[in-house]
Structure formats: C-alpha cells, structure tokens
Amino acid sequence: MRQRLALGGLIVLDSIVVTFVPLLVLVIWFDNIIDHQYADEVRALMPMVLFVRLAAFYGFGLYQRLWSYGKVKELLRVSGAVTLSSLIIGICAVLLSSDLPWSIHVLSWFLTIIFIGTNRLCIRVIKKFTAHA
C-alpha cells in the first residue's frame, strides 16, 4: 500500500513537471515577455504532451518501482522515455501545424530530462536518509 501511494505521488509529481516545463521554456525563450501566440499553442498542446509523456514513462518502466539505486541504467530509462515522447510530441506538433520553433521542443526535452531525473534522484536520497534515521 505504501509503495502504491509513493508511485501515485510520483505520477502526480511527474505530471506537475511535465506541465510546468513547457511554460518554463517559454519564459526562458522569450525572456519573460511571452508572445501570446506561442503561449496559446503550448496550452493547446498541453493535454497531448501530458498524455504522451506519462504513457512513455509508463512504457519505459519508470512507474514499476522507485529507484533503488542511483544507477546510470535508471537515468537512461528517463532519457529514453523523454526522448521518445519528445519525438512523438514534435511529430504531433507538425501534424497539427504548430508554429512553435524547434528550439523550444529541444529545450523542453533537455529540461524535462533534468527535472524528472533530479526528482528520481532526490527521492532516492530521501529514501536513503530516512531509512537510516
């Protein structure tokens, strides 16, 4: 039961990150002066982005268990899931005639790997320190 609750919390945390990153990318890209056209496009793509990313995370086994070790293998899973989902999102954006620059997609890919990987590592560190307390 406790592990299911932790995995549910992880899914919620991932959902927050996946929703937050594209908005952060717009803030970084436009230096706090966001063009409304791009903000509207990001908002329109957000449900698809959330679904595709979480489905890829599930498909790559990121919700099978929490990190038991901070291994490179685990980080490769995160990188693979984010890369695959980014490619799918990019293809969908093209098919939907999105005007978002590709550099926004690339920055979103990079920041998503960093934030999701950091979340997993922080969970591992917290787990280790609370086990010894």
N, C-alpha and C positions, 0 to 999 in steps of 0.2 A: 504494500500500500504506500509506504513511504517513497519507494522508488518511482511509482507511478505519479505521485504528487510532484516529485522533483522533475520528472520528464515533462509533465504538464506545465510546470513553471518554466522549463527550458523552452518549450514551444511558444509560450507567451513572450518570453524574453527575445527569442528569435523573431517573432512577429513584430515586436517593437523596433528591433534593429532594422529589419527589412523595410519597415515603413519609414523609419527615421533617416536612413542613409540617402535615399534619393533627394529628400528635402535638404539635407546637409550638403549634398553635392551641388544643388542649385545655389545655395548660399555661398559656397566656396567659389563656384564657377563664375557667378555674377557679382561677386564682391559685395554682398548684402543688398544689391539692387536687382531683384529678380524680375525678369521680363514675365509679364502675366501669361503670355502665350505658352511659355515653357512650363510655368507652374501649373497651368490648366492641363497640359499634356501629361505631366507627371501624375497629377491627380487622377486623370482618366485611366492611366496605365496601372495605377497602384493595386487594384484588386487582382489583376492578372499577375503582376510582379509578386505579390504576396503568395498567391496560389502556386506559381511555378517554383519559387524559391523553397517554400516549405515542402512541396512534393519532391523536389530534388534532394533536400536534406533528408527526408524520409527514405528515399530511394538509395541514398549513399550510406544509410545506416547510422545517421547522426542521432537518431532517437532510439536506437536499440539499447544503448546503455550510456551512462555518463562516462566521461574519460576516467579510466582507472589509472592511466599513466599518461604523462605529457609526451606522447610519442610523436615522431615525425609522421608515422602512418596515419594517426588521427588528424593531423594538420593537412595531410594530403587528401583525406576524405572531405574535409571542409573546403579545401581549394578546388577539388574536383566538382563538388556539388555546386559551389558558387559559379565556377566556370561554365558548367553545363547549363545552369539556369540562366546565366548572363547571355549565352549564345541563343537560347530559346527566346528570351525577352527581346534581344536585338532583332531576331527574325520576325517576331510578332510586331515589333515597333515598325519595321519596314513594311510589313504587310498591311498595317493599319495607317500607313502614310504619315508616320510621326516625323516631325521636323527637329527632333532633339539631335544635337550634334553627337557624333560617335564618342567624342572625348568625355561626354557626360556618362555614357554607358561604361567606358573604361574606368573612369574614376569611381563610379558606383561599384563595379566589380572589385576593384582594389580595396576600397573602404569596407565593403561587406566581408571580404576575407579577413581583414584586420579585426573588425568588431566581433564577428562570430568566433574567430579563433581566440581572441582575447577573452571573450565570455567563457568559452570552454576551459581555457587555462585558469581563469580566476576561480571557476567552480572547483577545479581540481585542487588548487592551492587552499581554498577554504575548506574543502573536504579533508585535506591532509592535516591542516592545523586544528580543526575541530575534533578530529579523531584522536589527536594527542592531548587534547585539553581535558 
